[in-house]
Amino acid sequence: MDFCAERIIKQRLSSERASHSVRVLDTALELAEGSKIDLEKVRLAALLHDYAKEVPPEKMLLIAREQQLLTCAAEEAQPDLLHAPVGSWLCRSELGIEDEEILQAIRYHTTGRKDMSALDIIIYLADLIEPGRSFDKADELRRVCRQDIYQGLLMAFDLTICHVIERRFLIHPFTVEARNSILLKLAHKDIKTEE
């Protein structure tokens, strides 16, 4: 890519959100260590994952409707969920990013999805476990992710779904599908994990 993602996020996002994106990058690179994943894709997806985070909810909903990005009632009821698909669309339309792996990792970093790619998983988890996060069980989730990324992903989905239920929000169907997908793969040993 011929642009500086770091400069873009510093111009587009608040300093707090830009700092979060840099911490997500550091965490994503740590999670990708030793894998065959393209680190430039990790870098761009991590830095740009919240590209639309500070777009006002009404505008996000408008863009999502115009671009036919809405997938379920949860997104209309909780427009903040739209910052991921809207961000992916804006990265393509405003920044000219065409790499589907990067766009997909941005698109699903909030909800997850069935059969997530390695890049999807890394960005999803890095966003949750970066050092600035301090939710209950954050340290335990970090430990599990570093021991076994797939068990960490399952724990992340469980924590997310419990959090959404406690807040009496709608659960995004992609998150349910993602959890079921990883649970079935782990149960059928389709994923080699460290016990």
HELIX and SHEET records of a PDB file:
HELIX    1   1 ALA A    5  ARG A   12  1                                   8    
HELIX    2   2 SER A   15  ALA A   32  1                                  18    
HELIX    3   3 LEU A   39  LEU A   48  1                                  10    
HELIX    4   4 PRO A   57  GLU A   66  1                                  10    
HELIX    5   5 ALA A   73  ALA A   77  1                                   5    
HELIX    6   6 PRO A   79  LEU A   82  5                                   4    
HELIX    7   7 HIS A   83  LEU A   95  1                                  13    
HELIX    8   8 GLU A  100  ARG A  107  1                                   8    
HELIX    9   9 ALA A  118  ILE A  129  1                                  12    
HELIX   10  10 ALA A  138  GLN A  147  1                                  10    
HELIX   11  11 ILE A  149  GLU A  166  1                                  18    
HELIX   12  12 PRO A  173  ALA A  187  1                                  15    
END                                                                             
